[in-house]
């Protein structure tokens, strides 16, 4: 029996095939083509889907897989990209990418109608952003009335793929969280927001629990993709959440840390989830659970900015090798707020800075301070989460930052938490395969699957936590001083 995991990404569509015991058979991808005009970011949703079906056929054929032996296709991927279809299910326009920021004015309009307190209490989110589909729909109402008046259904790209595969219009509630018109606590569409943007609930897919089977593929899809008509489609969940499943973070106490361009943290919230935590809250991959997902845009981008700007031809490997020879911590502090702050402060006035520079310092000292600064930002988020009643026992590190032993050890020392590195690097597709196998009863639950399928290559224990405590306090004081000077 085989399980297929699909990551409907923003850069690439990734497909991976696994055996019943979660051994990888093949992994392939195709790039996503964007149309960028007049500041808009769009893509052809039909072409996007055709790229997926072509991947299915080529992978099944090239690996000599009996289509009748494929049990499930499970989906994950990007959340906010909006698809608009007519009464016959045909797309009325290109999909609007989550990266598109055309709806800034509509954000301002909604900010006048809804207070931050009300927004957080219903959607779990901290701000009105142009990434949210609700704002894009309002933009269509204002600027493309011919599309707005014909729209029969608004859906996210993953929901659209489910519809194309099965003929069912279903909205995974972990993805619906990102629409800005879903009540994550009452598990229903937010009527007040629907009224504000001018649409009805009848124009939205039926809500469904994540990680459930929508149905089997249609005969047309089976023929085009080289699949059997018995293959079932699991709606899956958000990519961050399949990443949690793929790294074994399926119970309270674990935190998955992704340090790429941005730093994203995912941890299951203690229930009942607080509605005023000041932390981005999302509907979880299990029924009636919630997941905290704070994001800091100045994550890995801070170190990449410094390396590119100040270190010439020095590579990350060279940086790590040199720092491994040095005594840490040094005297330098770095505030990594190159694009303001997200969680936990949400302060657009914040900026980056070095403090404590002396003539004996060099670029390697400064690079170390950048790593520490990002780790201090991680510590602030961990402290904030714990202050709201959710305990953290360990950090599961993924993304580019997890490749640096120096950075991982710094994260452990500064947070006081063990940092572990999973063996599986493509956690999203792997998590999809696990979801399919759990749904089939191959594993009794996610915890059992994690014990049998997830392994770790390294574990970094906090060995210098006390040495970093005073420096963390200085980091927090420097942040406050920076804001005071900025606002003078």
URJOUR-V829299 format. One line per field, one symbol per residue. burial: + if it has 24 or more other ideal C-beta (glycine too) atoms within 12 Angstrom, else -. A space follows every 50 residues. Layout:
# URJOUR-V829299
burial = ???
This chain:
# URJOUR-V829299
burial = ++++++++++-+++++++++-+-+++++++-+-------++++-++-++- +++-+++-++--+-+-+--++++++++++++++++---+-++++++++++ +++--++--++--+----+++++++++++++++++++++++-----++-- ++++++++++++++++-++++++++++++++++++-+-++--++-++++- --++++++++++++++++--++--++++--++++++++++++++++++++ ++++++++++++++++++++--+-+-++++++++++--++++++++++++ +++++++--+-----+--++--+----+++-+++++++--+++++++--+ -+++++------++++++++++++++++++++++++-+-+-+-+++++++ ++++++++++++++++++++++-+++++++++++++++++-++--+--++ --++-+---+-+-++--+--++-+++-++--+------
